[in-house]
Amino acid sequence: MIVCDSYYCVQSFNEYLHYWHQNGFRDSKGNTIKHRLWWGKVADLKETLPNVHVVHTLGHQRIGIHIAGNTLADEVAKSAVAMAAVATVTCSGTKPDNDIWAAVKATAEGTPYPKAFPAKYSY
């Protein structure tokens, strides 16, 4: 089971993914859906692991069973963004945008996340 605070992701996984996969990842108006490549990978994983269930939880609440997991997931996501930025710098030799670069520097220095990150993600 995957617990997620993004209703868009939960609904997409549980309700829309099957239809998107069947019609070439197009929405009801015939437009290609956003993040088509990522949703394609998710669809492949869902076929491989059909017993995975995704459920919705309220995010950033002070009480509840999933709070520790939600907080941990946010931290892991921030770390992944920072690692992706480091990989971009290392592999391509180009500097990522200033917000990501500031997060990478803050992570490396062990300081709080910079102003570029929304206050609701500050712990």
N, CA, C and O atoms as CSV, one atom per row, in Angstrom:
chain,resi,resn,atom,element,x,y,z
A,1,MET,N,N,0.846,-1.170,0.000
A,1,MET,CA,C,0.000,0.000,0.000
A,1,MET,C,C,0.893,1.235,0.000
A,1,MET,O,O,1.884,1.305,0.727
A,2,ILE,N,N,0.524,2.202,-0.825
A,2,ILE,CA,C,1.201,3.487,-0.876
A,2,ILE,C,C,0.213,4.529,-0.375
A,2,ILE,O,O,-0.917,4.610,-0.857
A,3,VAL,N,N,0.648,5.326,0.596
A,3,VAL,CA,C,-0.176,6.395,1.142
A,3,VAL,C,C,0.366,7.705,0.588
A,3,VAL,O,O,1.558,7.989,0.710
A,4,CYS,N,N,-0.496,8.494,-0.013
A,4,CYS,CA,C,-0.066,9.702,-0.720
A,4,CYS,C,C,-0.971,10.877,-0.358
A,4,CYS,O,O,-2.183,10.712,-0.215
A,5,ASP,N,N,-0.375,12.070,-0.210
A,5,ASP,CA,C,-1.198,13.236,0.114
A,5,ASP,C,C,-1.599,14.033,-1.124
A,5,ASP,O,O,-2.198,15.102,-1.009
A,6,SER,N,N,-1.273,13.519,-2.296
A,6,SER,CA,C,-1.671,14.181,-3.539
A,6,SER,C,C,-2.911,13.484,-4.101
A,6,SER,O,O,-2.839,12.365,-4.609
A,7,TYR,N,N,-4.040,14.168,-3.999
A,7,TYR,CA,C,-5.272,13.576,-4.516
A,7,TYR,C,C,-5.157,13.334,-6.015
A,7,TYR,O,O,-5.681,12.344,-6.525
A,8,TYR,N,N,-4.475,14.232,-6.725
A,8,TYR,CA,C,-4.256,14.068,-8.169
A,8,TYR,C,C,-3.548,12.744,-8.456
A,8,TYR,O,O,-3.964,11.997,-9.341
A,9,CYS,N,N,-2.491,12.455,-7.718
A,9,CYS,CA,C,-1.747,11.217,-7.963
A,9,CYS,C,C,-2.575,9.986,-7.620
A,9,CYS,O,O,-2.582,9.008,-8.367
A,10,VAL,N,N,-3.270,10.037,-6.489
A,10,VAL,CA,C,-4.088,8.894,-6.074
A,10,VAL,C,C,-5.198,8.635,-7.085
A,10,VAL,O,O,-5.398,7.498,-7.512
A,11,GLN,N,N,-5.917,9.679,-7.469
A,11,GLN,CA,C,-7.017,9.521,-8.418
A,11,GLN,C,C,-6.495,9.075,-9.785
A,11,GLN,O,O,-7.108,8.238,-10.447
A,12,SER,N,N,-5.374,9.632,-10.195
A,12,SER,CA,C,-4.797,9.245,-11.486
A,12,SER,C,C,-4.424,7.776,-11.484
A,12,SER,O,O,-4.712,7.059,-12.442
A,13,PHE,N,N,-3.783,7.320,-10.412
A,13,PHE,CA,C,-3.363,5.921,-10.319
A,13,PHE,C,C,-4.569,4.989,-10.277
A,13,PHE,O,O,-4.617,3.990,-10.994
A,14,ASN,N,N,-5.537,5.322,-9.434
A,14,ASN,CA,C,-6.667,4.422,-9.204
A,14,ASN,C,C,-7.754,4.478,-10.270
A,14,ASN,O,O,-8.398,3.464,-10.539
A,15,GLU,N,N,-7.974,5.637,-10.881
A,15,GLU,CA,C,-9.107,5.784,-11.789
A,15,GLU,C,C,-8.732,6.015,-13.250
A,15,GLU,O,O,-9.354,5.443,-14.145
A,16,TYR,N,N,-7.738,6.833,-13.494
A,16,TYR,CA,C,-7.469,7.256,-14.871
A,16,TYR,C,C,-6.385,6.465,-15.585
A,16,TYR,O,O,-6.412,6.365,-16.812
A,17,LEU,N,N,-5.446,5.908,-14.862
A,17,LEU,CA,C,-4.264,5.298,-15.476
A,17,LEU,C,C,-4.615,4.215,-16.489
A,17,LEU,O,O,-4.012,4.143,-17.559
A,18,HIS,N,N,-5.574,3.389,-16.157
A,18,HIS,CA,C,-5.988,2.315,-17.059
A,18,HIS,C,C,-6.477,2.883,-18.394
A,18,HIS,O,O,-6.111,2.388,-19.460
A,19,TYR,N,N,-7.301,3.918,-18.323
A,19,TYR,CA,C,-7.839,4.532,-19.547
A,19,TYR,C,C,-6.756,5.269,-20.325
A,19,TYR,O,O,-6.704,5.188,-21.552
A,20,TRP,N,N,-5.897,5.984,-19.617
A,20,TRP,CA,C,-4.801,6.685,-20.291
A,20,TRP,C,C,-3.929,5.701,-21.056
A,20,TRP,O,O,-3.545,5.946,-22.200
A,21,HIS,N,N,-3.626,4.589,-20.409
A,21,HIS,CA,C,-2.774,3.573,-21.035
A,21,HIS,C,C,-3.438,3.040,-22.311
A,21,HIS,O,O,-2.770,2.847,-23.327
A,22,GLN,N,N,-4.736,2.809,-22.254
A,22,GLN,CA,C,-5.458,2.282,-23.415
A,22,GLN,C,C,-5.523,3.268,-24.578
A,22,GLN,O,O,-5.474,2.855,-25.737
A,23,ASN,N,N,-5.633,4.562,-24.287
A,23,ASN,CA,C,-5.804,5.532,-25.371
A,23,ASN,C,C,-4.551,6.356,-25.665
A,23,ASN,O,O,-4.640,7.475,-26.169
A,24,GLY,N,N,-3.384,5.795,-25.349
A,24,GLY,CA,C,-2.140,6.476,-25.694
A,24,GLY,C,C,-1.832,7.680,-24.829
A,24,GLY,O,O,-1.194,8.629,-25.284
A,25,PHE,N,N,-2.279,7.648,-23.588
A,25,PHE,CA,C,-2.024,8.711,-22.617
A,25,PHE,C,C,-2.554,10.061,-23.087
A,25,PHE,O,O,-1.856,11.075,-23.073
A,26,ARG,N,N,-3.807,10.028,-23.501
A,26,ARG,CA,C,-4.508,11.251,-23.900
A,26,ARG,C,C,-5.702,11.449,-22.972
A,26,ARG,O,O,-6.315,10.487,-22.510
A,27,ASP,N,N,-6.017,12.702,-22.710
A,27,ASP,CA,C,-7.155,12.998,-21.843
A,27,ASP,C,C,-8.461,12.934,-22.636
A,27,ASP,O,O,-8.452,12.585,-23.817
A,28,SER,N,N,-9.563,13.264,-22.003
A,28,SER,CA,C,-10.873,13.161,-22.655
A,28,SER,C,C,-11.026,14.114,-23.842
A,28,SER,O,O,-11.894,13.910,-24.691
A,29,LYS,N,N,-10.195,15.144,-23.906
A,29,LYS,CA,C,-10.236,16.091,-25.026
A,29,LYS,C,C,-9.256,15.720,-26.137
A,29,LYS,O,O,-9.165,16.414,-27.150
A,30,GLY,N,N,-8.527,14.627,-25.942
A,30,GLY,CA,C,-7.576,14.189,-26.960
A,30,GLY,C,C,-6.183,14.761,-26.818
A,30,GLY,O,O,-5.316,14.495,-27.651
A,31,ASN,N,N,-5.953,15.548,-25.771
A,31,ASN,CA,C,-4.630,16.124,-25.541
A,31,ASN,C,C,-3.744,15.133,-24.797
A,31,ASN,O,O,-4.228,14.358,-23.973
A,32,THR,N,N,-2.455,15.158,-25.086
A,32,THR,CA,C,-1.513,14.319,-24.352
A,32,THR,C,C,-1.480,14.792,-22.900
A,32,THR,O,O,-1.390,15.990,-22.633
A,33,ILE,N,N,-1.553,13.843,-21.963
A,33,ILE,CA,C,-1.564,14.220,-20.551
A,33,ILE,C,C,-0.199,14.752,-20.138
A,33,ILE,O,O,0.822,14.427,-20.743
A,34,LYS,N,N,-0.204,15.572,-19.099
A,34,LYS,CA,C,1.054,16.083,-18.564
A,34,LYS,C,C,1.827,14.931,-17.932
A,34,LYS,O,O,1.233,14.013,-17.368
A,35,HIS,N,N,3.125,14.983,-18.026
A,35,HIS,CA,C,4.011,13.973,-17.433
A,35,HIS,C,C,3.755,12.594,-18.028
A,35,HIS,O,O,3.792,11.589,-17.318
A,36,ARG,N,N,3.499,12.548,-19.303
A,36,ARG,CA,C,3.157,11.318,-20.013
A,36,ARG,C,C,4.213,10.229,-19.811
A,36,ARG,O,O,3.868,9.067,-19.597
A,37,LEU,N,N,5.491,10.594,-19.878
A,37,LEU,CA,C,6.547,9.586,-19.727
A,37,LEU,C,C,6.537,8.970,-18.334
A,37,LEU,O,O,6.694,7.758,-18.185
A,38,TRP,N,N,6.352,9.808,-17.310
A,38,TRP,CA,C,6.315,9.285,-15.948
A,38,TRP,C,C,5.087,8.407,-15.729
A,38,TRP,O,O,5.185,7.344,-15.116
A,39,TRP,N,N,3.934,8.846,-16.225
A,39,TRP,CA,C,2.733,8.034,-16.055
A,39,TRP,C,C,2.855,6.722,-16.825
A,39,TRP,O,O,2.299,5.708,-16.405
A,40,GLY,N,N,3.569,6.729,-17.939
A,40,GLY,CA,C,3.813,5.487,-18.673
A,40,GLY,C,C,4.613,4.502,-17.844
A,40,GLY,O,O,4.325,3.305,-17.840
A,41,LYS,N,N,5.623,5.007,-17.139
A,41,LYS,CA,C,6.426,4.144,-16.263
A,41,LYS,C,C,5.590,3.621,-15.101
A,41,LYS,O,O,5.712,2.460,-14.710
A,42,VAL,N,N,4.746,4.482,-14.555
A,42,VAL,CA,C,3.864,4.055,-13.466
A,42,VAL,C,C,2.906,2.971,-13.960
A,42,VAL,O,O,2.649,2.000,-13.249
A,43,ALA,N,N,2.379,3.131,-15.169
A,43,ALA,CA,C,1.469,2.126,-15.739
A,43,ALA,C,C,2.183,0.790,-15.902
A,43,ALA,O,O,1.609,-0.260,-15.617
A,44,ASP,N,N,3.428,0.825,-16.356
A,44,ASP,CA,C,4.200,-0.414,-16.494
A,44,ASP,C,C,4.410,-1.081,-15.140
A,44,ASP,O,O,4.292,-2.301,-15.020
A,45,LEU,N,N,4.719,-0.288,-14.130
A,45,LEU,CA,C,4.902,-0.844,-12.787
A,45,LEU,C,C,3.599,-1.409,-12.238
A,45,LEU,O,O,3.597,-2.440,-11.566
A,46,LYS,N,N,2.495,-0.732,-12.524
A,46,LYS,CA,C,1.194,-1.211,-12.040
A,46,LYS,C,C,0.853,-2.562,-12.661
A,46,LYS,O,O,0.262,-3.416,-12.000
A,47,GLU,N,N,1.217,-2.758,-13.914
A,47,GLU,CA,C,0.988,-4.060,-14.548
A,47,GLU,C,C,1.876,-5.128,-13.930
A,47,GLU,O,O,1.453,-6.270,-13.752
A,48,THR,N,N,3.106,-4.752,-13.604
A,48,THR,CA,C,4.053,-5.697,-13.008
A,48,THR,C,C,3.666,-6.039,-11.574
A,48,THR,O,O,3.813,-7.182,-11.142
A,49,LEU,N,N,3.172,-5.044,-10.839
A,49,LEU,CA,C,2.805,-5.218,-9.433
A,49,LEU,C,C,1.326,-4.872,-9.236
A,49,LEU,O,O,1.010,-3.811,-8.697
A,50,PRO,N,N,0.422,-5.748,-9.664
A,50,PRO,CA,C,-1.011,-5.416,-9.637
A,50,PRO,C,C,-1.612,-5.308,-8.237
A,50,PRO,O,O,-2.708,-4.769,-8.084
A,51,ASN,N,N,-0.921,-5.805,-7.217
A,51,ASN,CA,C,-1.478,-5.769,-5.864
A,51,ASN,C,C,-1.117,-4.503,-5.095
A,51,ASN,O,O,-1.392,-4.414,-3.898
A,52,VAL,N,N,-0.511,-3.532,-5.754
A,52,VAL,CA,C,-0.189,-2.265,-5.105
A,52,VAL,C,C,-1.450,-1.406,-5.056
A,52,VAL,O,O,-2.140,-1.237,-6.061
A,53,HIS,N,N,-1.734,-0.874,-3.885
A,53,HIS,CA,C,-2.896,-0.007,-3.695
A,53,HIS,C,C,-2.411,1.365,-3.255
A,53,HIS,O,O,-1.504,1.471,-2.430
A,54,VAL,N,N,-3.007,2.407,-3.799
A,54,VAL,CA,C,-2.649,3.776,-3.441
A,54,VAL,C,C,-3.858,4.414,-2.774
A,54,VAL,O,O,-4.953,4.434,-3.336
A,55,VAL,N,N,-3.649,4.931,-1.574
A,55,VAL,CA,C,-4.731,5.562,-0.820
A,55,VAL,C,C,-4.348,6.998,-0.476
A,55,VAL,O,O,-3.168,7.335,-0.375
A,56,HIS,N,N,-5.356,7.826,-0.300
A,56,HIS,CA,C,-5.137,9.243,-0.012
A,56,HIS,C,C,-5.127,9.503,1.487
A,56,HIS,O,O,-5.890,8.899,2.241
A,57,THR,N,N,-4.254,10.409,1.906
A,57,THR,CA,C,-4.241,10.911,3.272
A,57,THR,C,C,-4.092,12.423,3.215
A,57,THR,O,O,-3.523,12.959,2.264
A,58,LEU,N,N,-4.591,13.094,4.208
A,58,LEU,CA,C,-4.399,14.540,4.268
A,58,LEU,C,C,-2.935,14.821,4.557
A,58,LEU,O,O,-2.330,14.168,5.407
A,59,GLY,N,N,-2.373,15.771,3.868
A,59,GLY,CA,C,-0.967,16.094,4.061
A,59,GLY,C,C,-0.751,17.162,5.111
A,59,GLY,O,O,-1.606,18.016,5.345
A,60,HIS,N,N,0.414,17.093,5.737
A,60,HIS,CA,C,0.886,18.123,6.659
A,60,HIS,C,C,-0.085,18.391,7.802
A,60,HIS,O,O,-0.357,19.541,8.148
A,61,GLN,N,N,-0.596,17.320,8.378
A,61,GLN,CA,C,-1.467,17.435,9.542
A,61,GLN,C,C,-0.635,17.204,10.797
A,61,GLN,O,O,0.410,16.556,10.741
A,62,ARG,N,N,-1.084,17.720,11.903
A,62,ARG,CA,C,-0.341,17.578,13.153
A,62,ARG,C,C,-0.664,16.273,13.883
A,62,ARG,O,O,0.094,15.846,14.754
A,63,ILE,N,N,-1.783,15.642,13.533
A,63,ILE,CA,C,-2.147,14.393,14.184
A,63,ILE,C,C,-2.527,13.372,13.125
A,63,ILE,O,O,-2.883,13.730,12.002
A,64,GLY,N,N,-2.450,12.120,13.482
A,64,GLY,CA,C,-2.867,11.070,12.565
A,64,GLY,C,C,-1.795,10.014,12.401
A,64,GLY,O,O,-0.623,10.229,12.710
A,65,ILE,N,N,-2.226,8.873,11.909
A,65,ILE,CA,C,-1.344,7.721,11.816
A,65,ILE,C,C,-0.260,7.874,10.750
A,65,ILE,O,O,0.818,7.297,10.883
A,66,HIS,N,N,-0.529,8.636,9.707
A,66,HIS,CA,C,0.407,8.712,8.590
A,66,HIS,C,C,1.340,9.922,8.653
A,66,HIS,O,O,2.079,10.172,7.701
A,67,ILE,N,N,1.321,10.674,9.748
A,67,ILE,CA,C,2.096,11.912,9.826
A,67,ILE,C,C,3.584,11.652,9.701
A,67,ILE,O,O,4.267,12.322,8.927
A,68,ALA,N,N,4.093,10.692,10.452
A,68,ALA,CA,C,5.533,10.411,10.384
A,68,ALA,C,C,5.925,9.997,8.975
A,68,ALA,O,O,6.957,10.430,8.462
A,69,GLY,N,N,5.111,9.166,8.352
A,69,GLY,CA,C,5.400,8.741,6.985
A,69,GLY,C,C,5.309,9.883,5.995
A,69,GLY,O,O,6.117,9.968,5.070
A,70,ASN,N,N,4.333,10.767,6.178
A,70,ASN,CA,C,4.180,11.916,5.291
A,70,ASN,C,C,5.385,12.840,5.413
A,70,ASN,O,O,5.919,13.311,4.408
A,71,THR,N,N,5.808,13.097,6.643
A,71,THR,CA,C,6.972,13.952,6.870
A,71,THR,C,C,8.217,13.320,6.271
A,71,THR,O,O,9.011,14.001,5.624
A,72,LEU,N,N,8.391,12.029,6.481
A,72,LEU,CA,C,9.539,11.331,5.909
A,72,LEU,C,C,9.503,11.377,4.388
A,72,LEU,O,O,10.532,11.593,3.748
A,73,ALA,N,N,8.332,11.177,3.809
A,73,ALA,CA,C,8.210,11.217,2.346
A,73,ALA,C,C,8.584,12.590,1.803
A,73,ALA,O,O,9.235,12.684,0.762
A,74,ASP,N,N,8.184,13.654,2.491
A,74,ASP,CA,C,8.564,15.003,2.065
A,74,ASP,C,C,10.076,15.178,2.099
A,74,ASP,O,O,10.662,15.735,1.171
A,75,GLU,N,N,10.706,14.703,3.168
A,75,GLU,CA,C,12.160,14.828,3.280
A,75,GLU,C,C,12.867,14.017,2.198
A,75,GLU,O,O,13.847,14.480,1.614
A,76,VAL,N,N,12.375,12.814,1.930
A,76,VAL,CA,C,12.970,11.985,0.878
A,76,VAL,C,C,12.809,12.658,-0.480
A,76,VAL,O,O,13.732,12.647,-1.294
A,77,ALA,N,N,11.643,13.243,-0.725
A,77,ALA,CA,C,11.418,13.935,-2.000
A,77,ALA,C,C,12.364,15.119,-2.148
A,77,ALA,O,O,12.923,15.334,-3.223
A,78,LYS,N,N,12.548,15.889,-1.079
A,78,LYS,CA,C,13.480,17.020,-1.134
A,78,LYS,C,C,14.900,16.532,-1.398
A,78,LYS,O,O,15.637,17.137,-2.176
A,79,SER,N,N,15.276,15.435,-0.746
A,79,SER,CA,C,16.611,14.880,-0.970
A,79,SER,C,C,16.773,14.408,-2.403
A,79,SER,O,O,17.834,14.579,-3.002
A,80,ALA,N,N,15.721,13.814,-2.955
A,80,ALA,CA,C,15.785,13.349,-4.345
A,80,ALA,C,C,15.965,14.520,-5.299
A,80,ALA,O,O,16.724,14.425,-6.264
A,81,VAL,N,N,15.272,15.623,-5.035
A,81,VAL,CA,C,15.446,16.822,-5.864
A,81,VAL,C,C,16.878,17.307,-5.758
A,81,VAL,O,O,17.499,17.652,-6.763
A,82,ALA,N,N,17.402,17.333,-4.541
A,82,ALA,CA,C,18.776,17.781,-4.348
A,82,ALA,C,C,19.754,16.855,-5.059
A,82,ALA,O,O,20.702,17.319,-5.693
A,83,MET,N,N,19.529,15.547,-4.956
A,83,MET,CA,C,20.425,14.592,-5.617
A,83,MET,C,C,20.325,14.708,-7.131
A,83,MET,O,O,21.332,14.577,-7.826
A,84,ALA,N,N,19.136,14.951,-7.648
A,84,ALA,CA,C,18.975,15.131,-9.094
A,84,ALA,C,C,19.728,16.364,-9.550
A,84,ALA,O,O,20.327,16.367,-10.625
A,85,ALA,N,N,19.701,17.414,-8.736
A,85,ALA,CA,C,20.429,18.628,-9.089
A,85,ALA,C,C,21.924,18.376,-9.067
A,85,ALA,O,O,22.649,18.864,-9.934
A,86,VAL,N,N,22.395,17.615,-8.080
A,86,VAL,CA,C,23.818,17.278,-8.019
A,86,VAL,C,C,24.200,16.455,-9.234
A,86,VAL,O,O,25.248,16.686,-9.838
A,87,ALA,N,N,23.352,15.489,-9.602
A,87,ALA,CA,C,23.629,14.668,-10.781
A,87,ALA,C,C,23.655,15.527,-12.033
A,87,ALA,O,O,24.477,15.301,-12.922
A,88,THR,N,N,22.771,16.507,-12.114
A,88,THR,CA,C,22.760,17.401,-13.273
A,88,THR,C,C,24.057,18.180,-13.356
A,88,THR,O,O,24.640,18.317,-14.432
A,89,VAL,N,N,24.505,18.685,-12.227
A,89,VAL,CA,C,25.751,19.453,-12.210
A,89,VAL,C,C,26.919,18.555,-12.571
A,89,VAL,O,O,27.781,18.935,-13.363
A,90,THR,N,N,26.951,17.358,-11.987
A,90,THR,CA,C,28.062,16.450,-12.216
A,90,THR,C,C,28.099,15.938,-13.647
A,90,THR,O,O,29.162,15.893,-14.265
A,91,CYS,N,N,26.946,15.551,-14.175
A,91,CYS,CA,C,26.913,14.907,-15.486
A,91,CYS,C,C,26.998,15.884,-16.648
A,91,CYS,O,O,27.694,15.623,-17.630
A,92,SER,N,N,26.309,16.985,-16.546
A,92,SER,CA,C,26.243,17.860,-17.707
A,92,SER,C,C,27.157,19.064,-17.603
A,92,SER,O,O,27.428,19.732,-18.601
A,93,GLY,N,N,27.631,19.341,-16.405
A,93,GLY,CA,C,28.485,20.497,-16.227
A,93,GLY,C,C,27.726,21.809,-16.242
A,93,GLY,O,O,28.338,22.877,-16.229
A,94,THR,N,N,26.394,21.748,-16.270
A,94,THR,CA,C,25.601,22.974,-16.256
A,94,THR,C,C,24.995,23.163,-14.880
A,94,THR,O,O,24.755,22.198,-14.154
A,95,LYS,N,N,24.758,24.388,-14.538
A,95,LYS,CA,C,24.188,24.701,-13.232
A,95,LYS,C,C,22.662,24.703,-13.318
A,95,LYS,O,O,22.103,25.340,-14.211
A,96,PRO,N,N,21.970,23.998,-12.402
A,96,PRO,CA,C,20.504,24.004,-12.423
A,96,PRO,C,C,19.969,25.368,-12.001
A,96,PRO,O,O,20.735,26.249,-11.612
A,97,ASP,N,N,18.653,25.536,-12.081
A,97,ASP,CA,C,18.084,26.834,-11.720
A,97,ASP,C,C,18.402,27.175,-10.265
A,97,ASP,O,O,18.721,26.295,-9.466
A,98,ASN,N,N,18.313,28.439,-9.939
A,98,ASN,CA,C,18.767,28.945,-8.647
A,98,ASN,C,C,18.066,28.308,-7.461
A,98,ASN,O,O,18.711,28.068,-6.440
A,99,ASP,N,N,16.771,28.023,-7.551
A,99,ASP,CA,C,16.050,27.425,-6.433
A,99,ASP,C,C,16.599,26.049,-6.092
A,99,ASP,O,O,16.826,25.738,-4.923
A,100,ILE,N,N,16.810,25.232,-7.106
A,100,ILE,CA,C,17.338,23.887,-6.863
A,100,ILE,C,C,18.768,23.983,-6.356
A,100,ILE,O,O,19.154,23.269,-5.431
A,101,TRP,N,N,19.546,24.859,-6.956
A,101,TRP,CA,C,20.939,25.003,-6.539
A,101,TRP,C,C,21.016,25.437,-5.077
A,101,TRP,O,O,21.868,24.948,-4.335
A,102,ALA,N,N,20.147,26.339,-4.656
A,102,ALA,CA,C,20.120,26.788,-3.263
A,102,ALA,C,C,19.771,25.631,-2.332
A,102,ALA,O,O,20.332,25.518,-1.242
A,103,ALA,N,N,18.851,24.774,-2.759
A,103,ALA,CA,C,18.481,23.606,-1.950
A,103,ALA,C,C,19.639,22.632,-1.841
A,103,ALA,O,O,19.872,22.062,-0.775
A,104,VAL,N,N,20.366,22.434,-2.931
A,104,VAL,CA,C,21.529,21.538,-2.905
A,104,VAL,C,C,22.564,22.072,-1.928
A,104,VAL,O,O,23.094,21.323,-1.107
A,105,LYS,N,N,22.852,23.359,-2.014
A,105,LYS,CA,C,23.838,23.960,-1.118
A,105,LYS,C,C,23.386,23.868,0.334
A,105,LYS,O,O,24.188,23.553,1.213
A,106,ALA,N,N,22.116,24.140,0.591
A,106,ALA,CA,C,21.600,24.080,1.956
A,106,ALA,C,C,21.686,22.666,2.503
A,106,ALA,O,O,22.028,22.469,3.669
A,107,THR,N,N,21.380,21.684,1.672
A,107,THR,CA,C,21.458,20.288,2.095
A,107,THR,C,C,22.891,19.914,2.422
A,107,THR,O,O,23.154,19.280,3.444
A,108,ALA,N,N,23.815,20.301,1.565
A,108,ALA,CA,C,25.224,19.977,1.773
A,108,ALA,C,C,25.770,20.652,3.027
A,108,ALA,O,O,26.613,20.082,3.720
A,109,GLU,N,N,25.301,21.849,3.321
A,109,GLU,CA,C,25.785,22.598,4.477
A,109,GLU,C,C,25.025,22.254,5.751
A,109,GLU,O,O,25.399,22.698,6.837
A,110,GLY,N,N,23.960,21.466,5.626
A,110,GLY,CA,C,23.169,21.088,6.788
A,110,GLY,C,C,22.342,22.232,7.358
A,110,GLY,O,O,21.972,22.202,8.531
A,111,THR,N,N,22.053,23.228,6.552
A,111,THR,CA,C,21.252,24.363,6.999
A,111,THR,C,C,19.801,24.161,6.582
A,111,THR,O,O,19.514,23.302,5.748
A,112,PRO,N,N,18.878,24.942,7.151
A,112,PRO,CA,C,17.475,24.826,6.728
A,112,PRO,C,C,17.328,25.136,5.244
A,112,PRO,O,O,18.182,25.787,4.642
A,113,TYR,N,N,16.252,24.669,4.679
A,113,TYR,CA,C,16.016,24.912,3.261
A,113,TYR,C,C,15.865,26.408,2.993
A,113,TYR,O,O,15.378,27.141,3.853
A,114,PRO,N,N,16.269,26.862,1.828
A,114,PRO,CA,C,16.252,28.293,1.503
A,114,PRO,C,C,14.847,28.847,1.303
A,114,PRO,O,O,13.867,28.102,1.284
A,115,LYS,N,N,14.766,30.166,1.155
A,115,LYS,CA,C,13.487,30.851,0.968
A,115,LYS,C,C,12.731,30.328,-0.247
A,115,LYS,O,O,11.505,30.432,-0.303
A,116,ALA,N,N,13.436,29.774,-1.208
A,116,ALA,CA,C,12.796,29.294,-2.435
A,116,ALA,C,C,11.781,28.194,-2.152
A,116,ALA,O,O,10.855,27.998,-2.939
A,117,PHE,N,N,11.935,27.476,-1.046
A,117,PHE,CA,C,11.003,26.414,-0.717
A,117,PHE,C,C,9.853,27.003,0.094
A,117,PHE,O,O,10.077,27.851,0.958
A,118,PRO,N,N,8.633,26.564,-0.173
A,118,PRO,CA,C,7.473,27.107,0.541
A,118,PRO,C,C,7.587,26.888,2.044
A,118,PRO,O,O,8.136,25.883,2.495
A,119,ALA,N,N,7.071,27.824,2.802
A,119,ALA,CA,C,7.151,27.752,4.260
A,119,ALA,C,C,6.481,26.499,4.807
A,119,ALA,O,O,6.894,25.979,5.844
A,120,LYS,N,N,5.454,26.009,4.123
A,120,LYS,CA,C,4.759,24.834,4.645
A,120,LYS,C,C,5.639,23.594,4.645
A,120,LYS,O,O,5.306,22.609,5.304
A,121,TYR,N,N,6.754,23.617,3.923
A,121,TYR,CA,C,7.661,22.482,3.922
A,121,TYR,C,C,8.803,22.657,4.907
A,121,TYR,O,O,9.676,21.792,4.987
A,122,SER,N,N,8.824,23.744,5.655
A,122,SER,CA,C,9.862,23.966,6.659
A,122,SER,C,C,9.503,23.194,7.916
A,122,SER,O,O,8.348,23.191,8.344
A,123,TYR,N,N,10.483,22.546,8.500
A,123,TYR,CA,C,10.238,21.775,9.717
A,123,TYR,C,C,11.082,22.312,10.849
A,123,TYR,O,O,11.020,21.796,11.964
